[in-house]
Amino acid sequence: MSLLDTIAPPRGPNRTRYGLIFFAKTSFFVGVALYGVFVLVSFFLFDSDRELEVIPATRVESEVFAPVMEFLDDRTVGAYADPDTKLHCGTEFADAEFKAEYLNRGSWRVNAFYNRVRYYWRVDDVTLAVTRDPWIKTNNPTIQC
């Protein structure tokens, strides 16, 4: 008795094994085997660590804070519960303590803590272009500075 007879014995009036069940079982077992080969090949191919080149910073922390303050001075947003009441971002963050960290890929992440929420901004190291970093994940009310 062969393995093929065990998996799909001949049935039916013509005693043929090539029916729907045979093709379903065959495709299942071939799929499982191909998945195992894929896992083994990808494990051996992508096992080595890759190092990203570090782009050195051309600025220092103190140079990065000025563009963020200019960015905040230019923004006026609605208040938490009342969008008709306008808040000036520069005034709201005037007393906040800013911290900056270089991200090794050519940008700085500047953050400040305001009213139980830490806000983040990205500053490009070369152009000093500031964008709001949408990294905030909180249930507390926030302002869109």
N, CA, C and O atoms as CSV, one atom per row, in Angstrom:
chain,resi,resn,atom,element,x,y,z
A,1,MET,N,N,0.853,-1.168,0.000
A,1,MET,CA,C,0.000,0.000,0.000
A,1,MET,C,C,0.905,1.239,0.000
A,1,MET,O,O,1.822,1.337,0.815
A,2,SER,N,N,0.652,2.160,-0.892
A,2,SER,CA,C,1.491,3.351,-1.020
A,2,SER,C,C,0.938,4.492,-0.174
A,2,SER,O,O,-0.177,4.424,0.342
A,3,LEU,N,N,1.735,5.527,-0.047
A,3,LEU,CA,C,1.313,6.713,0.691
A,3,LEU,C,C,0.119,7.370,0.006
A,3,LEU,O,O,-0.770,7.902,0.671
A,4,LEU,N,N,0.103,7.331,-1.322
A,4,LEU,CA,C,-1.004,7.915,-2.071
A,4,LEU,C,C,-2.310,7.182,-1.777
A,4,LEU,O,O,-3.369,7.804,-1.700
A,5,ASP,N,N,-2.238,5.867,-1.612
A,5,ASP,CA,C,-3.448,5.106,-1.269
A,5,ASP,C,C,-3.923,5.433,0.142
A,5,ASP,O,O,-5.122,5.387,0.415
A,6,THR,N,N,-2.996,5.762,1.042
A,6,THR,CA,C,-3.377,6.118,2.406
A,6,THR,C,C,-4.040,7.491,2.442
A,6,THR,O,O,-5.058,7.680,3.108
A,7,ILE,N,N,-3.455,8.450,1.718
A,7,ILE,CA,C,-3.999,9.807,1.725
A,7,ILE,C,C,-5.329,9.865,0.983
A,7,ILE,O,O,-6.304,10.422,1.488
A,8,ALA,N,N,-5.367,9.291,-0.208
A,8,ALA,CA,C,-6.588,9.350,-1.020
A,8,ALA,C,C,-6.812,8.001,-1.683
A,8,ALA,O,O,-6.369,7.777,-2.810
A,9,PRO,N,N,-7.495,7.106,-0.990
A,9,PRO,CA,C,-7.738,5.794,-1.596
A,9,PRO,C,C,-8.687,5.918,-2.791
A,9,PRO,O,O,-9.529,6.816,-2.825
A,10,PRO,N,N,-8.551,5.020,-3.769
A,10,PRO,CA,C,-9.455,5.070,-4.921
A,10,PRO,C,C,-10.888,4.793,-4.479
A,10,PRO,O,O,-11.137,3.864,-3.711
A,11,ARG,N,N,-11.831,5.600,-4.966
A,11,ARG,CA,C,-13.240,5.454,-4.598
A,11,ARG,C,C,-14.109,5.636,-5.825
A,11,ARG,O,O,-13.632,5.951,-6.915
A,12,GLY,N,N,-15.327,5.440,-5.626
A,12,GLY,CA,C,-16.310,5.734,-6.658
A,12,GLY,C,C,-16.471,4.609,-7.661
A,12,GLY,O,O,-15.806,3.577,-7.570
A,13,PRO,N,N,-17.367,4.820,-8.623
A,13,PRO,CA,C,-17.667,3.752,-9.583
A,13,PRO,C,C,-16.487,3.427,-10.492
A,13,PRO,O,O,-16.328,2.275,-10.897
A,14,ASN,N,N,-15.671,4.399,-10.817
A,14,ASN,CA,C,-14.537,4.138,-11.709
A,14,ASN,C,C,-13.275,3.780,-10.929
A,14,ASN,O,O,-12.242,3.486,-11.529
A,15,ARG,N,N,-13.348,3.801,-9.620
A,15,ARG,CA,C,-12.204,3.539,-8.748
A,15,ARG,C,C,-11.054,4.501,-9.057
A,15,ARG,O,O,-9.892,4.101,-9.123
A,16,THR,N,N,-11.403,5.774,-9.244
A,16,THR,CA,C,-10.378,6.786,-9.493
A,16,THR,C,C,-10.158,7.594,-8.221
A,16,THR,O,O,-11.104,7.829,-7.471
A,17,ARG,N,N,-8.965,8.008,-7.976
A,17,ARG,CA,C,-8.658,8.774,-6.775
A,17,ARG,C,C,-8.594,10.269,-7.046
A,17,ARG,O,O,-8.484,11.044,-6.096
A,18,TYR,N,N,-8.659,10.711,-8.299
A,18,TYR,CA,C,-8.466,12.117,-8.634
A,18,TYR,C,C,-9.777,12.881,-8.606
A,18,TYR,O,O,-10.285,13.319,-9.638
A,19,GLY,N,N,-10.309,13.029,-7.414
A,19,GLY,CA,C,-11.540,13.792,-7.231
A,19,GLY,C,C,-11.266,15.077,-6.461
A,19,GLY,O,O,-10.121,15.501,-6.302
A,20,LEU,N,N,-12.338,15.676,-5.995
A,20,LEU,CA,C,-12.245,16.936,-5.266
A,20,LEU,C,C,-11.479,16.765,-3.952
A,20,LEU,O,O,-10.678,17.626,-3.588
A,21,ILE,N,N,-11.717,15.673,-3.248
A,21,ILE,CA,C,-11.042,15.437,-1.965
A,21,ILE,C,C,-9.539,15.280,-2.175
A,21,ILE,O,O,-8.745,15.800,-1.392
A,22,PHE,N,N,-9.152,14.577,-3.212
A,22,PHE,CA,C,-7.731,14.383,-3.492
A,22,PHE,C,C,-7.033,15.725,-3.723
A,22,PHE,O,O,-5.960,15.973,-3.173
A,23,PHE,N,N,-7.640,16.580,-4.531
A,23,PHE,CA,C,-7.015,17.875,-4.821
A,23,PHE,C,C,-7.019,18.792,-3.598
A,23,PHE,O,O,-6.089,19.579,-3.421
A,24,ALA,N,N,-8.037,18.705,-2.763
A,24,ALA,CA,C,-8.071,19.518,-1.545
A,24,ALA,C,C,-6.976,19.075,-0.577
A,24,ALA,O,O,-6.257,19.908,-0.027
A,25,LYS,N,N,-6.850,17.764,-0.369
A,25,LYS,CA,C,-5.808,17.268,0.531
A,25,LYS,C,C,-4.415,17.566,-0.019
A,25,LYS,O,O,-3.520,17.974,0.721
A,26,THR,N,N,-4.243,17.361,-1.318
A,26,THR,CA,C,-2.937,17.602,-1.928
A,26,THR,C,C,-2.537,19.064,-1.802
A,26,THR,O,O,-1.403,19.368,-1.434
A,27,SER,N,N,-3.468,19.977,-2.106
A,27,SER,CA,C,-3.116,21.397,-2.011
A,27,SER,C,C,-2.862,21.800,-0.560
A,27,SER,O,O,-2.017,22.661,-0.315
A,28,PHE,N,N,-3.557,21.215,0.404
A,28,PHE,CA,C,-3.298,21.530,1.806
A,28,PHE,C,C,-1.893,21.096,2.205
A,28,PHE,O,O,-1.140,21.888,2.773
A,29,PHE,N,N,-1.533,19.852,1.917
A,29,PHE,CA,C,-0.225,19.351,2.329
A,29,PHE,C,C,0.910,20.037,1.569
A,29,PHE,O,O,1.971,20.284,2.143
A,30,VAL,N,N,0.706,20.344,0.309
A,30,VAL,CA,C,1.723,21.074,-0.454
A,30,VAL,C,C,1.870,22.489,0.107
A,30,VAL,O,O,2.984,23.004,0.199
A,31,GLY,N,N,0.757,23.117,0.481
A,31,GLY,CA,C,0.812,24.457,1.074
A,31,GLY,C,C,1.554,24.460,2.396
A,31,GLY,O,O,2.354,25.360,2.652
A,32,VAL,N,N,1.303,23.465,3.242
A,32,VAL,CA,C,2.010,23.370,4.527
A,32,VAL,C,C,3.503,23.159,4.295
A,32,VAL,O,O,4.329,23.766,4.977
A,33,ALA,N,N,3.850,22.310,3.342
A,33,ALA,CA,C,5.264,22.063,3.049
A,33,ALA,C,C,5.937,23.321,2.499
A,33,ALA,O,O,7.060,23.638,2.890
A,34,LEU,N,N,5.270,24.036,1.601
A,34,LEU,CA,C,5.842,25.266,1.053
A,34,LEU,C,C,6.000,26.333,2.130
A,34,LEU,O,O,6.980,27.078,2.124
A,35,TYR,N,N,5.057,26.414,3.043
A,35,TYR,CA,C,5.176,27.372,4.145
A,35,TYR,C,C,6.389,27.031,5.016
A,35,TYR,O,O,7.126,27.925,5.431
A,36,GLY,N,N,6.592,25.753,5.292
A,36,GLY,CA,C,7.761,25.341,6.072
A,36,GLY,C,C,9.064,25.680,5.365
A,36,GLY,O,O,10.014,26.137,6.000
A,37,VAL,N,N,9.116,25.461,4.060
A,37,VAL,CA,C,10.311,25.819,3.286
A,37,VAL,C,C,10.522,27.330,3.322
A,37,VAL,O,O,11.653,27.793,3.470
A,38,PHE,N,N,9.439,28.104,3.186
A,38,PHE,CA,C,9.531,29.565,3.241
A,38,PHE,C,C,10.087,30.030,4.586
A,38,PHE,O,O,10.950,30.907,4.628
A,39,VAL,N,N,9.603,29.455,5.676
A,39,VAL,CA,C,10.080,29.844,7.008
A,39,VAL,C,C,11.560,29.518,7.159
A,39,VAL,O,O,12.321,30.343,7.663
A,40,LEU,N,N,11.977,28.343,6.736
A,40,LEU,CA,C,13.387,27.969,6.850
A,40,LEU,C,C,14.283,28.858,5.995
A,40,LEU,O,O,15.328,29.317,6.456
A,41,VAL,N,N,13.879,29.101,4.759
A,41,VAL,CA,C,14.698,29.926,3.866
A,41,VAL,C,C,14.778,31.355,4.388
A,41,VAL,O,O,15.860,31.941,4.408
A,42,SER,N,N,13.655,31.922,4.808
A,42,SER,CA,C,13.681,33.303,5.293
A,42,SER,C,C,14.454,33.407,6.610
A,42,SER,O,O,15.080,34.433,6.874
A,43,PHE,N,N,14.419,32.375,7.427
A,43,PHE,CA,C,15.195,32.390,8.667
A,43,PHE,C,C,16.684,32.451,8.369
A,43,PHE,O,O,17.413,33.212,9.006
A,44,PHE,N,N,17.142,31.660,7.411
A,44,PHE,CA,C,18.568,31.650,7.105
A,44,PHE,C,C,18.997,32.858,6.284
A,44,PHE,O,O,20.121,33.335,6.442
A,45,LEU,N,N,18.134,33.364,5.414
A,45,LEU,CA,C,18.510,34.510,4.586
A,45,LEU,C,C,18.539,35.812,5.373
A,45,LEU,O,O,19.430,36.639,5.178
A,46,PHE,N,N,17.574,35.998,6.257
A,46,PHE,CA,C,17.429,37.278,6.933
A,46,PHE,C,C,17.840,37.220,8.400
A,46,PHE,O,O,17.385,38.033,9.205
A,47,ASP,N,N,18.688,36.273,8.747
A,47,ASP,CA,C,19.109,36.122,10.132
A,47,ASP,C,C,20.176,37.137,10.531
A,47,ASP,O,O,20.287,37.493,11.704
A,48,SER,N,N,20.951,37.600,9.570
A,48,SER,CA,C,22.039,38.516,9.918
A,48,SER,C,C,21.490,39.913,10.206
A,48,SER,O,O,20.545,40.372,9.564
A,49,ASP,N,N,22.104,40.575,11.183
A,49,ASP,CA,C,21.695,41.932,11.534
A,49,ASP,C,C,22.208,42.909,10.493
A,49,ASP,O,O,23.295,42.746,9.938
A,50,ARG,N,N,21.399,43.926,10.243
A,50,ARG,CA,C,21.810,44.972,9.320
A,50,ARG,C,C,21.996,46.256,10.106
A,50,ARG,O,O,21.165,46.608,10.944
A,51,GLU,N,N,23.063,46.938,9.839
A,51,GLU,CA,C,23.317,48.199,10.513
A,51,GLU,C,C,22.978,49.343,9.571
A,51,GLU,O,O,23.430,49.385,8.427
A,52,LEU,N,N,22.177,50.262,10.074
A,52,LEU,CA,C,21.867,51.458,9.307
A,52,LEU,C,C,22.969,52.475,9.526
A,52,LEU,O,O,23.490,52.625,10.631
A,53,GLU,N,N,23.312,53.166,8.461
A,53,GLU,CA,C,24.336,54.182,8.628
A,53,GLU,C,C,23.768,55.346,9.429
A,53,GLU,O,O,22.625,55.755,9.227
A,54,VAL,N,N,24.557,55.856,10.313
A,54,VAL,CA,C,24.146,56.965,11.161
A,54,VAL,C,C,24.500,58.261,10.451
A,54,VAL,O,O,25.650,58.486,10.075
A,55,ILE,N,N,23.494,59.110,10.273
A,55,ILE,CA,C,23.733,60.420,9.682
A,55,ILE,C,C,24.116,61.356,10.823
A,55,ILE,O,O,23.304,61.591,11.718
A,56,PRO,N,N,25.317,61.887,10.812
A,56,PRO,CA,C,25.734,62.722,11.943
A,56,PRO,C,C,24.966,64.037,11.983
A,56,PRO,O,O,24.609,64.595,10.945
A,57,ALA,N,N,24.724,64.511,13.169
A,57,ALA,CA,C,23.990,65.763,13.352
A,57,ALA,C,C,24.879,66.943,12.990
A,57,ALA,O,O,26.077,66.947,13.273
A,58,THR,N,N,24.272,67.947,12.357
A,58,THR,CA,C,25.009,69.164,12.020
A,58,THR,C,C,24.655,70.303,12.967
A,58,THR,O,O,25.222,71.390,12.865
A,59,ARG,N,N,23.727,70.066,13.884
A,59,ARG,CA,C,23.295,71.092,14.843
A,59,ARG,C,C,23.465,70.552,16.260
A,59,ARG,O,O,23.740,69.371,16.473
A,60,VAL,N,N,23.294,71.447,17.207
A,60,VAL,CA,C,23.253,71.050,18.610
A,60,VAL,C,C,21.851,71.342,19.134
A,60,VAL,O,O,21.054,72.000,18.465
A,61,GLU,N,N,21.560,70.850,20.324
A,61,GLU,CA,C,20.206,70.980,20.872
A,61,GLU,C,C,19.729,72.422,20.948
A,61,GLU,O,O,18.571,72.704,20.641
A,62,SER,N,N,20.587,73.322,21.345
A,62,SER,CA,C,20.156,74.714,21.520
A,62,SER,C,C,19.750,75.359,20.200
A,62,SER,O,O,18.919,76.266,20.195
A,63,GLU,N,N,20.318,74.912,19.080
A,63,GLU,CA,C,19.945,75.463,17.779
A,63,GLU,C,C,18.596,74.948,17.299
A,63,GLU,O,O,17.979,75.563,16.429
A,64,VAL,N,N,18.133,73.849,17.839
A,64,VAL,CA,C,16.889,73.237,17.383
A,64,VAL,C,C,15.675,73.865,18.063
A,64,VAL,O,O,14.578,73.831,17.506
A,65,PHE,N,N,15.846,74.431,19.244
A,65,PHE,CA,C,14.706,74.990,19.978
A,65,PHE,C,C,14.138,76.246,19.326
A,65,PHE,O,O,12.928,76.467,19.378
A,66,ALA,N,N,14.979,77.071,18.714
A,66,ALA,CA,C,14.511,78.333,18.119
A,66,ALA,C,C,13.491,78.117,17.001
A,66,ALA,O,O,12.471,78.806,16.996
A,67,PRO,N,N,13.709,77.191,16.043
A,67,PRO,CA,C,12.674,76.980,15.019
A,67,PRO,C,C,11.361,76.451,15.597
A,67,PRO,O,O,10.288,76.760,15.079
A,68,VAL,N,N,11.441,75.662,16.660
A,68,VAL,CA,C,10.212,75.160,17.282
A,68,VAL,C,C,9.443,76.311,17.918
A,68,VAL,O,O,8.219,76.375,17.806
A,69,MET,N,N,10.143,77.210,18.576
A,69,MET,CA,C,9.464,78.367,19.176
A,69,MET,C,C,8.855,79.268,18.105
A,69,MET,O,O,7.765,79.804,18.305
A,70,GLU,N,N,9.541,79.445,16.967
A,70,GLU,CA,C,8.960,80.212,15.856
A,70,GLU,C,C,7.716,79.518,15.321
A,70,GLU,O,O,6.716,80.169,15.018
A,71,PHE,N,N,7.780,78.197,15.208
A,71,PHE,CA,C,6.635,77.416,14.736
A,71,PHE,C,C,5.447,77.604,15.673
A,71,PHE,O,O,4.314,77.766,15.219
A,72,LEU,N,N,5.701,77.583,16.970
A,72,LEU,CA,C,4.621,77.748,17.942
A,72,LEU,C,C,4.099,79.183,17.966
A,72,LEU,O,O,2.905,79.396,18.178
A,73,ASP,N,N,4.961,80.162,17.755
A,73,ASP,CA,C,4.522,81.560,17.741
A,73,ASP,C,C,3.591,81.854,16.569
A,73,ASP,O,O,2.760,82.758,16.649
A,74,ASP,N,N,3.725,81.099,15.488
A,74,ASP,CA,C,2.892,81.320,14.302
A,74,ASP,C,C,1.550,80.603,14.378
A,74,ASP,O,O,0.715,80.786,13.492
A,75,ARG,N,N,1.319,79.800,15.398
A,75,ARG,CA,C,0.098,78.983,15.446
A,75,ARG,C,C,-0.882,79.494,16.483
A,75,ARG,O,O,-0.513,79.848,17.603
A,76,THR,N,N,-2.148,79.522,16.072
A,76,THR,CA,C,-3.255,79.829,16.968
A,76,THR,C,C,-4.286,78.731,16.765
A,76,THR,O,O,-4.705,78.471,15.637
A,77,VAL,N,N,-4.697,78.085,17.850
A,77,VAL,CA,C,-5.606,76.941,17.750
A,77,VAL,C,C,-6.785,77.141,18.681
A,77,VAL,O,O,-6.783,78.029,19.534
A,78,GLY,N,N,-7.805,76.289,18.500
A,78,GLY,CA,C,-8.967,76.336,19.381
A,78,GLY,C,C,-8.669,75.716,20.728
A,78,GLY,O,O,-7.795,74.857,20.852
A,79,ALA,N,N,-9.404,76.159,21.741
A,79,ALA,CA,C,-9.220,75.636,23.097
A,79,ALA,C,C,-9.756,74.208,23.174
A,79,ALA,O,O,-10.320,73.689,22.211
A,80,TYR,N,N,-9.569,73.583,24.340
A,80,TYR,CA,C,-9.971,72.187,24.519
A,80,TYR,C,C,-11.445,71.960,24.207
A,80,TYR,O,O,-11.780,71.249,23.259
A,81,ALA,N,N,-12.306,72.548,24.986
A,81,ALA,CA,C,-13.734,72.285,24.862
A,81,ALA,C,C,-14.441,73.328,24.011
A,81,ALA,O,O,-15.542,73.076,23.521
A,82,ASP,N,N,-13.835,74.489,23.825
A,82,ASP,CA,C,-14.484,75.581,23.107
A,82,ASP,C,C,-13.621,75.987,21.918
A,82,ASP,O,O,-12.656,76.732,22.089
A,83,PRO,N,N,-13.949,75.513,20.717
A,83,PRO,CA,C,-13.123,75.859,19.558
A,83,PRO,C,C,-13.197,77.337,19.180
A,83,PRO,O,O,-12.354,77.822,18.425
A,84,ASP,N,N,-14.201,78.063,19.699
A,84,ASP,CA,C,-14.289,79.491,19.397
A,84,ASP,C,C,-13.251,80.293,20.180
A,84,ASP,O,O,-12.832,81.364,19.741
A,85,THR,N,N,-12.842,79.784,21.322
A,85,THR,CA,C,-11.800,80.447,22.109
A,85,THR,C,C,-10.452,80.059,21.520
A,85,THR,O,O,-10.117,78.877,21.447
A,86,LYS,N,N,-9.690,81.045,21.105
A,86,LYS,CA,C,-8.406,80.781,20.451
A,86,LYS,C,C,-7.261,80.848,21.461
A,86,LYS,O,O,-7.203,81.746,22.301
A,87,LEU,N,N,-6.359,79.882,21.357
A,87,LEU,CA,C,-5.153,79.842,22.189
A,87,LEU,C,C,-3.941,80.086,21.304
A,87,LEU,O,O,-3.865,79.570,20.189
A,88,HIS,N,N,-3.015,80.856,21.790
A,88,HIS,CA,C,-1.767,81.097,21.070
A,88,HIS,C,C,-0.745,80.078,21.571
A,88,HIS,O,O,-0.416,80.051,22.757
A,89,CYS,N,N,-0.251,79.247,20.667
A,89,CYS,CA,C,0.645,78.158,21.068
A,89,CYS,C,C,1.936,78.673,21.697
A,89,CYS,O,O,2.458,78.064,22.631
A,90,GLY,N,N,2.449,79.782,21.192
A,90,GLY,CA,C,3.679,80.334,21.761
A,90,GLY,C,C,3.504,80.742,23.205
A,90,GLY,O,O,4.415,80.567,24.014
A,91,THR,N,N,2.333,81.290,23.546
A,91,THR,CA,C,2.065,81.692,24.925
A,91,THR,C,C,1.866,80.471,25.817
A,91,THR,O,O,2.331,80.446,26.956
A,92,GLU,N,N,1.178,79.465,25.299
A,92,GLU,CA,C,0.897,78.265,26.099
A,92,GLU,C,C,2.181,77.508,26.449
A,92,GLU,O,O,2.303,76.970,27.549
A,93,PHE,N,N,3.125,77.467,25.527
A,93,PHE,CA,C,4.364,76.715,25.751
A,93,PHE,C,C,5.531,77.609,26.163
A,93,PHE,O,O,6.680,77.169,26.135
A,94,ALA,N,N,5.255,78.850,26.541
A,94,ALA,CA,C,6.341,79.787,26.876
A,94,ALA,C,C,7.143,79.320,28.087
A,94,ALA,O,O,8.364,79.475,28.110
A,95,ASP,N,N,6.487,78.759,29.081
A,95,ASP,CA,C,7.180,78.331,30.300
A,95,ASP,C,C,7.538,76.849,30.296
A,95,ASP,O,O,8.083,76.343,31.277
A,96,ALA,N,N,7.241,76.156,29.216
A,96,ALA,CA,C,7.499,74.714,29.170
A,96,ALA,C,C,8.992,74.443,29.003
A,96,ALA,O,O,9.728,75.234,28.413
A,97,GLU,N,N,9.410,73.316,29.534
A,97,GLU,CA,C,10.803,72.895,29.389
A,97,GLU,C,C,10.897,71.979,28.172
A,97,GLU,O,O,10.278,70.915,28.144
A,98,PHE,N,N,11.660,72.383,27.182
A,98,PHE,CA,C,11.803,71.617,25.951
A,98,PHE,C,C,13.011,70.695,26.057
A,98,PHE,O,O,14.042,71.053,26.625
A,99,LYS,N,N,12.854,69.503,25.496
A,99,LYS,CA,C,13.949,68.539,25.423
A,99,LYS,C,C,14.073,68.094,23.975
A,99,LYS,O,O,13.069,67.932,23.281
A,100,ALA,N,N,15.302,67.898,23.521
A,100,ALA,CA,C,15.541,67.478,22.140
A,100,ALA,C,C,16.425,66.244,22.133
A,100,ALA,O,O,17.334,66.104,22.951
A,101,GLU,N,N,16.137,65.350,21.189
A,101,GLU,CA,C,16.992,64.183,20.997
A,101,GLU,C,C,17.163,63.951,19.505
A,101,GLU,O,O,16.218,64.085,18.727
A,102,TYR,N,N,18.379,63.603,19.120
A,102,TYR,CA,C,18.681,63.349,17.714
A,102,TYR,C,C,18.310,61.915,17.397
A,102,TYR,O,O,18.588,61.013,18.186
A,103,LEU,N,N,17.680,61.692,16.242
A,103,LEU,CA,C,17.149,60.371,15.920
A,103,LEU,C,C,18.025,59.562,14.968
A,103,LEU,O,O,17.565,58.554,14.431
A,104,ASN,N,N,19.272,59.972,14.744
A,104,ASN,CA,C,20.253,59.235,13.933
A,104,ASN,C,C,19.902,59.113,12.460
A,104,ASN,O,O,20.641,58.462,11.721
A,105,ARG,N,N,18.826,59.699,12.006
A,105,ARG,CA,C,18.461,59.622,10.592
A,105,ARG,C,C,18.232,61.005,10.001
A,105,ARG,O,O,17.527,61.139,9.001
A,106,GLY,N,N,18.806,62.020,10.595
A,106,GLY,CA,C,18.732,63.351,10.027
A,106,GLY,C,C,17.619,64.217,10.566
A,106,GLY,O,O,17.278,65.227,9.950
A,107,SER,N,N,17.043,63.858,11.691
A,107,SER,CA,C,16.001,64.715,12.266
A,107,SER,C,C,16.095,64.691,13.792
A,107,SER,O,O,16.643,63.768,14.396
A,108,TRP,N,N,15.546,65.725,14.373
A,108,TRP,CA,C,15.490,65.869,15.826
A,108,TRP,C,C,14.051,65.697,16.269
A,108,TRP,O,O,13.123,66.071,15.551
A,109,ARG,N,N,13.865,65.134,17.446
A,109,ARG,CA,C,12.533,65.077,18.055
A,109,ARG,C,C,12.572,65.961,19.292
A,109,ARG,O,O,13.301,65.695,20.247
A,110,VAL,N,N,11.770,67.016,19.250
A,110,VAL,CA,C,11.689,67.963,20.359
A,110,VAL,C,C,10.381,67.702,21.080
A,110,VAL,O,O,9.344,67.527,20.439
A,111,ASN,N,N,10.415,67.673,22.402
A,111,ASN,CA,C,9.185,67.448,23.146
A,111,ASN,C,C,9.096,68.409,24.314
A,111,ASN,O,O,10.099,68.903,24.829
A,112,ALA,N,N,7.853,68.655,24.714
A,112,ALA,CA,C,7.583,69.513,25.871
A,112,ALA,C,C,6.340,68.981,26.563
A,112,ALA,O,O,5.421,68.478,25.916
A,113,PHE,N,N,6.321,69.096,27.877
A,113,PHE,CA,C,5.199,68.621,28.681
A,113,PHE,C,C,4.296,69.803,28.997
A,113,PHE,O,O,4.740,70.812,29.546
A,114,TYR,N,N,3.006,69.665,28.638
A,114,TYR,CA,C,2.055,70.753,28.879
A,114,TYR,C,C,0.717,70.153,29.285
A,114,TYR,O,O,0.132,69.374,28.532
A,115,ASN,N,N,0.238,70.502,30.447
A,115,ASN,CA,C,-1.089,70.120,30.923
A,115,ASN,C,C,-1.322,68.602,30.832
A,115,ASN,O,O,-2.283,68.160,30.203
A,116,ARG,N,N,-0.463,67.826,31.443
A,116,ARG,CA,C,-0.547,66.366,31.553
A,116,ARG,C,C,-0.332,65.615,30.244
A,116,ARG,O,O,-0.591,64.413,30.183
A,117,VAL,N,N,0.134,66.292,29.196
A,117,VAL,CA,C,0.382,65.629,27.912
A,117,VAL,C,C,1.748,66.072,27.395
A,117,VAL,O,O,2.100,67.249,27.473
A,118,ARG,N,N,2.512,65.115,26.867
A,118,ARG,CA,C,3.798,65.451,26.255
A,118,ARG,C,C,3.570,65.621,24.754
A,118,ARG,O,O,3.058,64.724,24.084
A,119,TYR,N,N,3.959,66.784,24.241
A,119,TYR,CA,C,3.807,67.114,22.826
A,119,TYR,C,C,5.145,66.921,22.115
A,119,TYR,O,O,6.206,67.156,22.694
A,120,TYR,N,N,5.080,66.488,20.841
A,120,TYR,CA,C,6.286,66.196,20.072
A,120,TYR,C,C,6.283,66.978,18.761
A,120,TYR,O,O,5.240,67.174,18.137
A,121,TRP,N,N,7.480,67.423,18.355
A,121,TRP,CA,C,7.682,68.057,17.061
A,121,TRP,C,C,8.931,67.460,16.440
A,121,TRP,O,O,9.866,67.082,17.145
A,122,ARG,N,N,8.941,67.377,15.105
A,122,ARG,CA,C,10.119,66.920,14.374
A,122,ARG,C,C,10.785,68.117,13.711
A,122,ARG,O,O,10.112,68.971,13.134
A,123,VAL,N,N,12.101,68.173,13.796
A,123,VAL,CA,C,12.876,69.244,13.182
A,123,VAL,C,C,13.918,68.597,12.277
A,123,VAL,O,O,14.734,67.791,12.725
A,124,ASP,N,N,13.879,68.963,10.992
A,124,ASP,CA,C,14.871,68.459,10.048
A,124,ASP,C,C,16.223,69.087,10.369
A,124,ASP,O,O,16.314,70.291,10.608
A,125,ASP,N,N,17.261,68.276,10.374
A,125,ASP,CA,C,18.576,68.746,10.798
A,125,ASP,C,C,19.195,69.715,9.795
A,125,ASP,O,O,19.919,70.627,10.194
A,126,VAL,N,N,18.930,69.538,8.518
A,126,VAL,CA,C,19.557,70.373,7.499
A,126,VAL,C,C,18.769,71.657,7.274
A,126,VAL,O,O,19.337,72.749,7.293
A,127,THR,N,N,17.453,71.527,7.061
A,127,THR,CA,C,16.640,72.696,6.696
A,127,THR,C,C,15.994,73.377,7.894
A,127,THR,O,O,15.489,74.492,7.763
A,128,LEU,N,N,15.997,72.743,9.047
A,128,LEU,CA,C,15.320,73.226,10.258
A,128,LEU,C,C,13.815,73.401,10.050
A,128,LEU,O,O,13.190,74.247,10.690
A,129,ALA,N,N,13.241,72.605,9.157
A,129,ALA,CA,C,11.792,72.623,8.950
A,129,ALA,C,C,11.129,71.886,10.107
A,129,ALA,O,O,11.550,70.789,10.474
A,130,VAL,N,N,10.095,72.488,10.675
A,130,VAL,CA,C,9.417,71.923,11.845
A,130,VAL,C,C,8.070,71.367,11.415
A,130,VAL,O,O,7.325,72.023,10.687
A,131,THR,N,N,7.759,70.167,11.863
A,131,THR,CA,C,6.438,69.568,11.659
A,131,THR,C,C,5.955,69.028,12.991
A,131,THR,O,O,6.747,68.671,13.862
A,132,ARG,N,N,4.657,68.977,13.129
A,132,ARG,CA,C,4.067,68.417,14.336
A,132,ARG,C,C,4.150,66.903,14.248
A,132,ARG,O,O,3.727,66.320,13.249
A,133,ASP,N,N,4.674,66.273,15.250
A,133,ASP,CA,C,4.822,64.822,15.254
A,133,ASP,C,C,3.545,64.214,15.816
A,133,ASP,O,O,3.211,64.467,16.973
A,134,PRO,N,N,2.823,63.422,15.035
A,134,PRO,CA,C,1.553,62.864,15.519
A,134,PRO,C,C,1.754,61.653,16.419
A,134,PRO,O,O,1.023,60.669,16.302
A,135,TRP,N,N,2.724,61.711,17.303
A,135,TRP,CA,C,3.067,60.577,18.143
A,135,TRP,C,C,2.245,60.541,19.418
A,135,TRP,O,O,2.344,59.585,20.187
A,136,ILE,N,N,1.436,61.563,19.657
A,136,ILE,CA,C,0.670,61.646,20.904
A,136,ILE,C,C,-0.406,60.566,20.907
A,136,ILE,O,O,-1.235,60.501,19.999
A,137,LYS,N,N,-0.385,59.731,21.919
A,137,LYS,CA,C,-1.431,58.730,22.127
A,137,LYS,C,C,-1.938,58.916,23.548
A,137,LYS,O,O,-1.332,58.421,24.499
A,138,THR,N,N,-3.039,59.621,23.692
A,138,THR,CA,C,-3.541,59.908,25.029
A,138,THR,C,C,-5.052,60.026,24.999
A,138,THR,O,O,-5.653,60.281,23.955
A,139,ASN,N,N,-5.647,59.837,26.147
A,139,ASN,CA,C,-7.088,60.056,26.296
A,139,ASN,C,C,-7.379,61.432,26.878
A,139,ASN,O,O,-8.538,61.838,26.961
A,140,ASN,N,N,-6.344,62.149,27.280
A,140,ASN,CA,C,-6.513,63.498,27.814
A,140,ASN,C,C,-6.801,64.474,26.681
A,140,ASN,O,O,-6.371,64.243,25.551
A,141,PRO,N,N,-7.515,65.549,26.957
A,141,PRO,CA,C,-7.747,66.543,25.910
A,141,PRO,C,C,-6.435,67.239,25.535
A,141,PRO,O,O,-5.615,67.547,26.400
A,142,THR,N,N,-6.251,67.481,24.242
A,142,THR,CA,C,-5.022,68.105,23.759
A,142,THR,C,C,-5.347,69.303,22.881
A,142,THR,O,O,-6.468,69.445,22.392
A,143,ILE,N,N,-4.362,70.155,22.689
A,143,ILE,CA,C,-4.475,71.242,21.724
A,143,ILE,C,C,-3.588,70.896,20.536
A,143,ILE,O,O,-2.608,70.167,20.690
A,144,GLN,N,N,-3.914,71.399,19.374
A,144,GLN,CA,C,-3.230,71.003,18.144
A,144,GLN,C,C,-2.043,71.906,17.835
A,144,GLN,O,O,-1.939,72.445,16.734
A,145,CYS,N,N,-1.171,72.067,18.780
A,145,CYS,CA,C,0.032,72.875,18.540
A,145,CYS,C,C,1.066,71.973,17.929
A,145,CYS,O,O,2.175,72.417,17.631
